Amino acid sequence: MSEPARELKEAVGRKASVGQTIAAVAWSFFGVRRGRDHEKDMARLNPVHVIIAGVLGAAVFVGMLVLLVRWVVSSGVAGA
């Protein structure tokens, strides 16, 4: 087996909790993370789980923005 294939198989086999994955993705949305914690995350997080959590987090963020804009527009604050 080639080196990249072995590394990918090893990365996908990592077992981090859902909470750890969500916390790492949340910190990445804010853009603040200590280097030491980032290295720990890279060693234990499953990249597939990180991608799924990132897409879901982005969808929730966009949904919240849409709801906020609808609320502001319907309240009449935006037109005043």
C-alpha positions as CSV (number, residue, x, y, z in Angstrom):
1,M,0.0,0.0,0.0
2,S,1.3,3.4,-0.9
3,E,2.2,6.0,1.8
4,P,-0.6,8.5,1.1
5,A,-3.2,5.6,1.0
6,R,-1.9,4.3,4.3
7,E,-2.0,7.8,5.9
8,L,-5.6,8.3,4.6
9,K,-6.7,5.0,6.0
10,E,-5.1,5.8,9.4
11,A,-6.7,9.3,9.4
12,V,-10.2,8.0,8.7
13,G,-9.8,5.4,11.5
14,R,-9.4,8.0,14.2
15,K,-11.9,8.0,17.0
16,A,-12.7,11.4,18.4
17,S,-16.0,12.1,20.1
18,V,-18.7,14.1,18.5
19,G,-18.2,16.8,21.1
20,Q,-14.5,17.1,20.3
21,T,-15.2,17.4,16.6
22,I,-17.9,20.0,17.1
23,A,-15.6,22.0,19.4
24,A,-12.8,22.0,16.9
25,V,-15.0,23.1,14.1
26,A,-16.6,25.8,16.2
27,W,-13.1,27.2,17.1
28,S,-12.2,27.1,13.5
29,F,-15.3,29.3,12.7
30,F,-14.0,31.9,15.2
31,G,-10.5,31.6,13.8
32,V,-8.8,31.4,17.2
33,R,-7.0,28.2,18.4
34,R,-3.8,27.7,20.2
35,G,-1.1,25.8,18.2
36,R,-0.8,23.1,20.8
37,D,-4.6,22.4,20.7
38,H,-4.6,22.5,16.9
39,E,-1.9,19.8,16.8
40,K,-3.9,17.6,19.3
41,D,-7.0,18.0,17.1
42,M,-5.0,17.0,14.0
43,A,-3.8,13.9,15.7
44,R,-7.2,12.6,16.9
45,L,-9.9,14.0,14.6
46,N,-11.4,12.1,11.7
47,P,-11.2,14.3,8.6
48,V,-14.6,12.9,7.3
49,H,-16.3,13.9,10.6
50,V,-14.7,17.3,10.5
51,I,-16.0,18.0,6.9
52,I,-19.5,16.8,7.8
53,A,-19.5,19.0,11.0
54,G,-18.1,22.0,9.0
55,V,-20.8,21.7,6.3
56,L,-23.6,21.3,9.0
57,G,-22.1,24.3,11.0
58,A,-22.1,26.5,7.9
59,A,-25.7,25.5,7.1
60,V,-26.8,26.4,10.6
61,F,-24.9,29.7,10.5
62,V,-26.5,30.6,7.1
63,G,-29.9,29.6,8.4
64,M,-29.5,31.8,11.5
65,L,-28.5,34.7,9.3
66,V,-31.6,34.2,7.1
67,L,-33.9,34.1,10.2
68,L,-32.2,37.2,11.6
69,V,-32.7,39.1,8.4
70,R,-36.3,38.0,8.1
71,W,-37.0,39.0,11.6
72,V,-35.4,42.5,11.2
73,V,-37.3,43.1,7.9
74,S,-40.6,42.0,9.3
75,S,-40.3,44.0,12.5
76,G,-40.0,47.2,10.5
77,V,-36.7,48.2,12.0
78,A,-34.9,48.0,8.7
79,G,-37.3,50.4,6.9
80,A,-37.3,53.1,9.6
